[in-house]
């Protein structure tokens, strides 16, 4: 139990490292859907959500069209998608995304746009940004799967949320999905 207060009047911003989250899911990704909307709502609780960001690279899921459609879906749901056009195909890794997310976290903290920063990633590369946000007088909550989070990241957080304890994954079988009115049911 944390001694950190939980105030319903807190302004919350959520920052999601999309690639880290997708890489953390241990079941077959083709049959799994992660509900980012439910995640953000659950982490927000009764507090005021003033912004929800998703950080990713363009065109690396199953191709550019799939990634764009997924990003568009997240935008439709209210997320601000920050898709960097910096992917290294030789190393099969995204570039600039973690730095872009860290910059947004710190800039919004310094501009006093939120009281609580929720980082959805287990990547310890965010620790310096977490420390700067805390130095600006903000609280930082980390949400990640316990088996995909750096212990240093857990220790840096004011509050740590174990994602495996939340009902955020749903199973689907793509072979049984039926097209209805041009969409997938």
N, C-alpha and C positions, 0 to 999 in steps of 0.2 A: 504494500500500500504506500502510495506516494504522499508526501506532505505538501505537494504542489496543489494549489486550489483549482477547482473546476468551476468556472463562473459562466452561467448561461448568457451573460452579456458579452463574453469574449468574442472577438472577431477572429475567424479562422480562415487560413488559406491552406489548401492542399496542393502538394507538389509531387507528381507521380513520375517516376523513372520507368517508363513503359517497358523497355527492353529488360530491365532488371526484374520486373514483375513477371513478365512472360517467361523469362528464363528460370524463375523460381518455382513455377508450377511443375510438380513432379509427375503428373499423369499425362497420358497421351494428349497433346495439345489439339489434335484434330477432333477429339471428342469432348473437349472441355471448353467452357466459356467462363470467363472471369467477369463478374459484375462490378465494373468500376463505379457505376452510379451508386449502387448499394454500399460499396466500400466507403465512398465519400460521405454518404449520409450517415453511416454508422460511426465513422470517425468524428464527424462533426458533432453528433449527439444533438443536444438541445441548443447548442451555440449557433451563432450567425455565421454562415459560410459566405465570405465575401469574394472568394475566388478559388477556382480549381484548375490547375495547370497539368497538362500531360506533355512530357518531353520525349521525343523520338527522332529517328532519322527518317528521311523520305525513302520509300520504296524498298524496304528490306524484309518485310514479312514474307509474303509469297509472291512478291512482284509489286511493281509500282501501283497498279490499279487496285489490288487488294489493300495495300497500305493506305492509299488515298481514301478509299471507301470507309475503312475503319476510322481514320482520322475524321472524316466527314460525319460519321455516326457520333463520335465523341463530341464534336462541335455542336451537333444537333442537340445533344443531351446537356449542353451548357459548359463543357470544358473549353478552356483556351489551349489549343493544341499548338505547341511550339515544335515544329518539324524542321530539323536542320538538314540542309542539303550537303551533308558531309559524311559519306560512307566510304570506307576503304574495302573494296571487294577482294583485294589480295589477302588481307588479313581477316576478312569477314567480320569487321567490327565498325561500329558507328564512331564518329569523331565529333567533338565539340558539344555533345549533348549534356554531359555531366556539368561542364563549365557553364553552359547556358542556364541550366537549372539552378546551380549554385549562385550565379549572378542575380537571377530573379528573386531568389529567397532573400538575399542580402539587401538588394535594392528596395524591395517592398518593406522589409523590416526597418531600414533607415528612413523610409518615407512614412513610417507609422501607419501602414495600410492594414496591419493585422496585429493581434495580440498573441496568437498561437499559430505556429508553423507546423504543419504535419507533413513529414517527409515519408513518402511511400517508396522505400528502397532500403536494401541492406548493404549497399555499397559504401565502404568506409571512405571513399574519395570525398564524400560530403562532410566529413567531420570538421574541416576548417570552416566551411560555410555555416554549419550548425553552431560552432563556437562563436562566430561573428554575429549571428542572429541572437544568440543568448547574451552576448556582450552589449547588444543594442536594447536589452531589457525584455526580450521576447522569450516565450517558452517554446520548446521544440519537442514534438512528439514524433517518434519513429514508428512506422508500421511496416512489418516485414514478416516473412516466414522464418521461424526460429532456426531452421537448418540452412538458411540463405542470408544470414545477417552476421556481420562482423561483431564480435563481442565488444570491441572498442566503440562501435556505433551504438550499441545498446547502452553502454556506460555513458556516452555523450548525451543521450536523450534525457529529457525531464520525465517523460513517460514513454514506455515501450508497449506497443500493441502487437500481440502474436496473431498473425493473420489466419493461421490454420485453425484457430478456435472460432472463426467467424464463418457463417454460411454464405460464402461468396462464390463458390464454384458450382456450376451446374453441368450436368452431363447431357450430351445430345448424341444422336446417331445420324450423321449426315445422309446415310443411305435411306433413312425413313422420313426425311424432310420432304414436304409436298409443296409444290409451287401453287400459290394462291394469289390471284390478281396480280401476277407479275412479281410477287415477292416470295420469300421463303417463310413457311409456317413452322 
